[in-house]
Amino acid sequence: MATALVCMGCASTGDNLQRETARAIGGNVTPEQVTVSNIDRGATSVKWQAAAPGGRYACSADDMVRRVLCTKSR
């Protein structure tokens, strides 16, 4: 049980969120070009804000950072 609590959120590290955001945005954006902020980790999901050369994005995914959805903010 302690191991599960320690690893909760392991998949949603800053590096992983940068990489998956770049993949979701597309357009040859590299993870190094993405800045993530306002990371909100829940029990079964994670939400964050991202900035990239093409604009700002609101992103979300499940707790393992699969099924990433990023929508461009206005």
Backbone bond lengths (Angstrom), bond angles and torsions (degrees), N, CA, C in turn:
res aa  C-N    CA-C-N  psi(-1)  N-CA   C-N-CA  omega(-1)  CA-C   N-CA-C  phi
1 M - - - 1.449 - - 1.525 110.07 -
2 A 1.318 118.43 -41.69 1.457 120.94 -179.40 1.517 111.67 -62.24
3 T 1.313 116.88 -36.57 1.461 120.52 178.11 1.515 110.76 -62.50
4 A 1.313 117.67 -40.97 1.464 121.23 179.50 1.517 110.25 -63.08
5 L 1.311 117.31 -39.52 1.460 120.05 179.99 1.521 111.65 -70.36
6 V 1.310 117.70 -36.95 1.454 121.71 179.71 1.518 110.90 -66.99
7 C 1.335 117.09 -39.74 1.464 120.84 -176.46 1.519 113.88 -86.85
8 M 1.317 117.85 -6.56 1.448 119.30 179.20 1.526 108.66 -59.34
9 G 1.303 117.86 123.24 1.450 121.61 -177.70 1.514 113.66 92.13
10 C 1.344 118.03 -3.21 1.464 120.55 179.38 1.520 111.86 -59.30
11 A 1.310 117.32 -37.60 1.463 120.84 -178.01 1.521 111.45 -69.62
12 S 1.320 117.10 -24.51 1.462 119.56 -176.16 1.526 112.27 -101.08
13 T 1.324 116.34 44.91 1.458 119.91 175.08 1.526 109.22 -70.72
14 G 1.303 116.76 162.00 1.460 120.68 179.03 1.510 113.10 -55.82
15 D 1.336 116.81 -42.23 1.467 120.89 179.32 1.527 111.59 -62.66
16 N 1.329 116.48 -43.85 1.463 120.05 178.98 1.525 111.19 -64.42
17 L 1.326 116.75 -40.53 1.461 119.78 179.31 1.522 111.31 -65.93
18 Q 1.323 117.57 -38.30 1.469 120.32 176.00 1.529 110.32 -61.77
19 R 1.313 116.44 -47.56 1.461 121.35 -177.71 1.530 111.22 -62.73
20 E 1.330 117.11 -47.60 1.460 120.42 -177.60 1.526 112.05 -70.87
21 T 1.327 117.28 -31.11 1.465 120.24 174.99 1.519 109.58 -65.32
22 A 1.324 117.38 -46.51 1.462 121.08 178.95 1.526 110.11 -58.80
23 R 1.315 116.91 -41.60 1.471 121.21 179.58 1.535 110.31 -64.68
24 A 1.341 117.24 -42.68 1.465 120.86 -178.02 1.531 111.86 -69.24
25 I 1.330 116.45 -36.70 1.466 120.40 -179.72 1.521 110.42 -71.48
26 G 1.317 116.97 -42.65 1.462 121.60 -179.16 1.521 111.33 74.30
27 G 1.310 116.56 -159.38 1.455 121.17 177.15 1.512 114.65 66.05
28 N 1.331 117.10 34.11 1.469 122.04 178.27 1.524 114.14 63.04
29 V 1.324 117.90 27.09 1.462 121.71 174.23 1.520 107.95 -80.47
30 T 1.327 116.74 130.12 1.460 120.99 178.48 1.529 109.78 -95.44
31 P 1.325 117.90 155.47 1.464 120.20 177.89 1.536 112.86 -55.55
32 E 1.324 116.90 -33.77 1.468 120.63 -179.25 1.526 112.20 -66.57
33 Q 1.325 117.59 -19.97 1.457 122.04 179.61 1.526 112.40 -87.52
34 V 1.317 117.42 -5.82 1.464 122.55 -176.07 1.522 110.21 -102.40
35 T 1.321 115.46 132.87 1.465 122.00 173.61 1.522 107.63 -115.01
36 V 1.328 117.57 127.13 1.462 120.87 179.03 1.526 109.64 -107.14
37 S 1.335 115.26 148.68 1.460 121.26 179.00 1.522 109.23 -152.38
38 N 1.317 116.05 172.30 1.466 122.80 177.06 1.528 111.96 50.25
39 I 1.319 117.01 48.22 1.462 121.82 -179.79 1.527 109.06 -73.30
40 D 1.321 116.22 124.55 1.463 122.88 -178.96 1.524 107.91 -121.98
41 R 1.329 115.66 100.31 1.466 121.30 -178.34 1.525 109.90 -92.20
42 G 1.319 115.96 121.59 1.455 121.95 174.91 1.517 109.74 -104.19
43 A 1.315 116.09 -176.91 1.468 120.47 -179.43 1.528 111.62 -66.50
44 T 1.326 117.77 -34.58 1.461 120.64 -176.64 1.524 113.60 -127.53
45 S 1.324 117.38 6.60 1.464 119.33 -179.01 1.524 110.44 -153.98
46 V 1.317 114.86 167.65 1.460 121.31 175.46 1.525 107.51 -140.56
47 K 1.328 115.99 139.78 1.465 122.73 177.44 1.512 107.89 -126.55
48 W 1.324 117.00 147.66 1.455 120.54 178.33 1.519 110.40 -158.12
49 Q 1.312 115.12 164.47 1.460 123.07 174.00 1.514 107.03 -104.56
50 A 1.318 116.03 147.61 1.463 120.17 -179.69 1.522 109.76 -138.39
51 A 1.319 114.98 147.11 1.465 121.83 173.39 1.518 107.33 -123.56
52 A 1.321 115.39 135.43 1.462 122.37 179.60 1.528 107.18 -142.91
53 P 1.336 117.40 170.28 1.463 119.22 -179.43 1.534 113.80 -54.04
54 G 1.324 118.55 -29.37 1.464 121.40 -178.70 1.514 114.92 -84.92
55 G 1.339 118.32 -4.91 1.459 120.43 -179.85 1.507 112.81 141.05
56 R 1.335 114.33 -162.95 1.464 122.11 -179.73 1.530 107.83 -109.73
57 Y 1.348 115.40 147.91 1.458 121.05 -173.91 1.521 110.73 -137.01
58 A 1.330 115.63 147.62 1.463 122.88 169.48 1.527 105.69 -104.57
59 C 1.321 116.21 123.47 1.467 120.74 -174.39 1.521 111.42 -123.03
60 S 1.324 114.72 154.74 1.460 120.94 175.76 1.519 108.97 -152.17
61 A 1.328 114.92 159.55 1.459 121.72 178.95 1.519 108.70 -162.97
62 D 1.326 115.84 171.34 1.458 118.82 172.68 1.533 108.54 -74.03
63 D 1.306 117.50 175.17 1.463 121.89 -174.58 1.516 114.07 -63.38
64 M 1.343 118.20 -18.42 1.461 121.56 178.29 1.532 111.44 -99.43
65 V 1.318 116.56 10.83 1.463 124.90 179.20 1.530 111.26 57.60
66 R 1.302 114.08 46.37 1.463 121.56 170.83 1.523 105.74 -109.67
67 R 1.291 116.55 165.02 1.472 121.04 178.17 1.526 111.05 52.91
68 V 1.305 116.02 52.41 1.467 121.83 -179.43 1.519 110.00 -74.16
69 L 1.322 115.42 134.29 1.455 121.83 175.76 1.523 107.92 -126.70
70 C 1.320 116.49 122.91 1.458 121.72 176.31 1.525 108.20 -123.42
71 T 1.316 115.79 125.87 1.463 120.55 177.32 1.514 108.80 -115.82
72 K 1.330 115.51 139.03 1.449 120.30 -177.75 1.515 109.80 -69.38
73 S 1.325 115.88 132.22 1.465 121.80 178.20 1.519 108.79 -85.72
74 R 1.297 115.38 154.53 1.478 119.68 178.82 1.482 111.68 -89.37
